[in-house]
Each structure stands twice: as C-alpha cells, then as structure tokens.
C-alpha cells in the first residue's frame, strides 16, 4: 500500500480499535467488477466501436475508398483507447486505495484516490443492509441509513448505491464473496441491535485524511 497510509495502525482504520471492539472482516472492491459496473467500461467500449464504425462509414459514403475509410476510423482510435484506458486506470486506483472494514460495532469505509476520506458508520446509524450478487462472484452491499443521517452522494461515489441521490446509501461495492460478507454483517447488526440502548444517539463521523492528525480518537460506535 502507498506510504500515504503508513500512519494507520490497522490498514483502513485511522486509529486503533477501542477496547471491546474487534475486526470481523476487511476487503476492497474487485477492480474489474468496479470498471464494469461503476465506470461502465464495456458500454464505453461499445460506444467507441460504434463511433469508429460511423467515422469509417461516413468517409466511405463521401467517396473515400475502403482503405481510406478504414484509415479515417483508425485515426480516431487512439482517442477511444485513451478514454477506455483512463476509466480502467480509475477503477484500479479506486480499488487499490479503498478498504472496507466491518467490526462488531460499525462499518468503516476508507476511500478516495487524491483526497482519502474515512466514513465511520456505527451500526446504530444503519437501518438495513441489502445484497445484490453478480455472476462473476462479486456483489454490492448497500447500507440504508437511519433518520437524518446522510452523506452526500458525490462524496461517496463510487461507493454509493446508484441513483439514490435524495437519500444516498453507502455501499460496499463489487466485493468478492458478497453473500458471505452480507451474512456476516447481518449477524453483527442483529447482535448489536439486541444489545442496543434505545436512548443512545449516533452521529456518523467523516474524516478527511488531508486534514487529519493522529491525536484525536476515532469516533466510537454505538451499539
């Protein structure tokens, strides 16, 4: 991992876990699945292919020979390759710099390429967790938040449930072995709910690593 995260006592966690809290699981998005489902690289490839075909066809119908029409399409190909390459690189960087953590008290999401941010989501702030599985073995686990707890959609993206702009849902996106992780999270949420005190309130903590110091304790989770 990059030296930018050397301050982390546990990868993905800005501070050591408090007494009574332990790590259940850590993981990251699969970059291939992220490229396909968050950045829609296959659709971009299809679009670029159609664009190249249209350029070649337009040149041919305007009187160019087959070879000249093919050459006209080839001239546009580098731009298409650059666009596809940049999206693929973005997916790889997002996966490399993201760490999802589940403890017995909360979900922690450390994400962001240029400006890493950590989202602390105590179980008492999570209403429900859902699951969407894919054929390649990866899946998404969106987290619906309680009440007024809200994180801006574009601050979360791509780690957000698509198109939930009014009430954004943080999401463990494109993780491998998603059904097992969803079961683990569901069990931890149920156990925390059974032990929760009804009177306790919860605030989601968002920590920007660009402004972070190592002196303050990480927000402890309710439940």
C-alpha positions as CSV (number, residue, x, y, z in Angstrom):
1,X,0.0,0.0,0.0
2,X,1.1,3.6,-0.6
3,X,3.1,5.4,2.1
4,X,0.1,7.8,2.4
5,X,-1.4,5.3,4.7
6,X,1.6,4.4,6.9
7,X,0.0,6.3,9.8
8,X,-2.8,3.7,10.0
9,X,-2.3,1.2,12.9
10,X,-4.5,-1.2,11.1
11,X,-4.9,-0.8,7.3
12,X,-8.1,1.1,6.6
13,X,-8.6,2.3,10.2
14,X,-7.1,5.7,11.2
15,X,-6.9,4.8,14.9
16,X,-6.6,1.6,16.9
17,X,-9.9,0.0,17.8
18,X,-11.1,0.7,21.3
19,X,-11.4,-1.9,24.0
20,X,-14.3,-4.2,23.3
21,X,-14.3,-3.7,19.5
22,X,-12.7,-6.2,17.1
23,X,-12.4,-6.6,13.4
24,X,-14.7,-9.1,11.7
25,X,-13.7,-8.5,8.0
26,X,-11.7,-6.3,5.7
27,X,-11.8,-6.1,1.9
28,X,-11.8,-3.9,-1.1
29,X,-13.7,-3.7,-4.5
30,X,-12.6,-6.0,-7.3
31,X,-11.3,-3.5,-9.8
32,X,-12.5,-5.5,-12.8
33,X,-16.1,-5.6,-11.5
34,X,-15.8,-1.9,-10.5
35,X,-14.7,-1.0,-14.0
36,X,-17.6,-2.8,-15.4
37,X,-20.4,-1.8,-13.1
38,X,-19.4,1.6,-11.7
39,X,-17.5,3.1,-14.6
40,X,-19.3,1.2,-17.3
41,X,-16.2,0.4,-19.3
42,X,-18.0,-2.2,-21.5
43,X,-20.5,0.4,-22.6
44,X,-17.8,2.9,-23.4
45,X,-16.0,0.2,-25.5
46,X,-19.3,-0.4,-27.4
47,X,-19.8,3.3,-27.9
48,X,-16.2,3.8,-29.2
49,X,-16.7,0.9,-31.5
50,X,-19.9,2.4,-32.9
51,X,-18.2,5.7,-33.2
52,X,-15.2,4.3,-35.2
53,X,-17.7,2.4,-37.5
54,X,-19.6,5.6,-38.1
55,X,-16.5,7.6,-38.9
56,X,-15.4,4.9,-41.4
57,X,-18.9,4.7,-42.9
58,X,-19.2,8.4,-43.3
59,X,-15.9,8.6,-45.0
60,X,-16.9,5.8,-47.4
61,X,-20.2,7.3,-48.3
62,X,-18.5,10.6,-49.1
63,X,-16.4,8.9,-51.8
64,X,-13.4,7.6,-49.9
65,X,-12.1,4.2,-50.8
66,X,-12.4,1.3,-48.4
67,X,-8.8,1.7,-47.4
68,X,-9.2,5.4,-46.9
69,X,-12.4,4.9,-44.8
70,X,-10.6,2.4,-42.7
71,X,-7.7,4.8,-42.2
72,X,-10.1,7.6,-41.1
73,X,-11.6,5.3,-38.5
74,X,-8.1,4.3,-37.3
75,X,-7.2,8.0,-36.8
76,X,-9.9,8.3,-34.1
77,X,-8.9,5.0,-32.4
78,X,-6.2,6.5,-30.2
79,X,-8.7,8.8,-28.5
80,X,-11.0,5.9,-27.8
81,X,-8.2,3.9,-26.4
82,X,-7.2,6.8,-24.1
83,X,-10.7,7.1,-22.8
84,X,-11.0,3.4,-22.1
85,X,-7.6,3.3,-20.5
86,X,-8.3,6.2,-18.2
87,X,-11.5,4.7,-17.0
88,X,-9.8,1.3,-16.4
89,X,-7.0,3.1,-14.5
90,X,-9.5,4.9,-12.4
91,X,-11.2,1.7,-11.4
92,X,-7.8,0.1,-10.5
93,X,-6.8,3.1,-8.4
94,X,-10.2,3.2,-6.6
95,X,-9.9,-0.5,-5.7
96,X,-6.3,-0.1,-4.6
97,X,-7.0,2.9,-2.3
98,X,-10.2,1.6,-0.8
99,X,-10.5,-0.5,2.3
100,X,-13.9,-1.7,3.7
101,X,-13.9,-2.8,7.3
102,X,-16.6,-4.4,9.4
103,X,-16.2,-4.6,13.2
104,X,-18.6,-5.8,15.8
105,X,-19.8,-2.2,16.2
106,X,-19.6,-0.4,12.8
107,X,-18.7,-0.3,9.2
108,X,-15.7,1.8,8.2
109,X,-15.1,2.8,4.6
110,X,-11.7,4.4,3.7
111,X,-11.8,5.5,0.1
112,X,-10.6,8.3,-2.2
113,X,-7.6,8.5,-4.6
114,X,-6.5,12.1,-4.4
115,X,-8.2,13.0,-1.1
116,X,-8.7,9.9,1.1
117,X,-11.7,10.1,3.4
118,X,-12.8,7.7,6.1
119,X,-16.6,7.2,6.8
120,X,-17.4,5.7,10.2
121,X,-20.9,4.2,10.1
122,X,-21.9,2.9,13.6
123,X,-24.4,0.1,13.5
124,X,-27.0,2.2,15.3
125,X,-26.9,4.5,12.2
126,X,-27.6,1.7,9.8
127,X,-31.3,0.9,9.2
128,X,-30.8,-2.1,6.8
129,X,-28.2,-3.8,4.7
130,X,-29.1,-5.4,1.4
131,X,-27.3,-7.6,-1.2
132,X,-27.0,-7.7,-4.9
133,X,-24.9,-10.5,-6.3
134,X,-23.3,-10.8,-9.8
135,X,-22.4,-13.8,-11.9
136,X,-18.7,-13.2,-11.6
137,X,-18.9,-13.8,-7.8
138,X,-18.8,-10.2,-6.7
139,X,-21.6,-8.2,-5.3
140,X,-22.8,-5.0,-3.7
141,X,-23.9,-4.4,-0.1
142,X,-25.8,-1.1,0.2
143,X,-26.5,0.4,3.7
144,X,-29.7,2.3,4.3
145,X,-29.1,4.9,7.0
146,X,-31.5,5.8,9.8
147,X,-33.3,9.1,10.1
148,X,-31.3,12.3,9.3
149,X,-28.0,10.5,8.9
150,X,-26.9,11.5,5.4
151,X,-23.7,11.6,3.4
152,X,-23.6,13.5,0.1
153,X,-23.9,11.2,-2.9
154,X,-20.9,12.6,-4.8
155,X,-18.8,12.4,-1.7
156,X,-19.5,8.7,-1.5
157,X,-19.3,7.9,-5.2
158,X,-18.5,5.3,-6.5
159,X,-19.1,3.7,-3.1
160,X,-22.8,4.6,-3.2
161,X,-25.9,2.9,-4.3
162,X,-26.6,4.1,-7.9
163,X,-29.2,6.9,-8.4
164,X,-30.2,7.2,-4.7
165,X,-29.5,11.0,-4.8
166,X,-32.1,12.2,-2.3
167,X,-31.2,9.7,0.4
168,X,-27.7,8.3,-0.5
169,X,-26.8,4.9,0.7
170,X,-23.1,4.0,1.3
171,X,-22.3,0.7,-0.4
172,X,-19.6,-1.9,-0.1
173,X,-19.2,-2.1,-3.9
174,X,-18.1,-5.0,-6.1
175,X,-16.7,-7.1,-3.2
176,X,-15.8,-10.7,-3.6
177,X,-17.8,-13.4,-1.8
178,X,-20.5,-10.8,-1.2
179,X,-23.2,-13.3,0.2
180,X,-20.9,-14.4,3.0
181,X,-20.0,-10.8,3.8
182,X,-23.6,-9.8,3.8
183,X,-24.5,-12.7,6.2
184,X,-21.6,-11.7,8.5
185,X,-22.8,-8.1,8.5
186,X,-26.4,-9.1,9.1
187,X,-25.4,-11.2,12.1
188,X,-23.3,-8.4,13.5
189,X,-26.2,-5.8,13.0
190,X,-28.7,-8.2,14.7
191,X,-26.4,-8.8,17.7
192,X,-25.7,-5.0,18.1
193,X,-29.5,-4.2,17.8
194,X,-30.3,-6.8,20.5
195,X,-27.8,-5.1,22.9
196,X,-28.5,-1.5,21.9
197,X,-29.8,1.0,24.4
198,X,-32.9,2.8,22.9
199,X,-31.8,6.2,24.3
200,X,-28.4,6.4,22.6
201,X,-28.0,8.7,19.7
202,X,-25.5,8.3,16.9
203,X,-23.5,10.7,14.7
204,X,-21.7,9.5,11.6
205,X,-18.1,10.6,11.5
206,X,-16.4,11.6,8.3
207,X,-12.6,12.1,8.5
208,X,-10.6,13.7,5.7
209,X,-7.1,12.4,5.7
210,X,-5.8,15.6,4.1
211,X,-6.6,17.4,7.4
212,X,-6.3,14.5,9.8
213,X,-3.9,14.4,12.8
214,X,-3.1,11.4,14.8
215,X,-4.0,12.9,18.2
216,X,-7.8,12.5,18.2
217,X,-9.6,9.3,18.9
218,X,-11.7,7.7,16.2
219,X,-15.4,8.1,16.8
220,X,-16.6,5.2,18.8
221,X,-19.6,3.3,17.5
222,X,-22.9,3.0,19.3
223,X,-24.3,-0.4,19.8
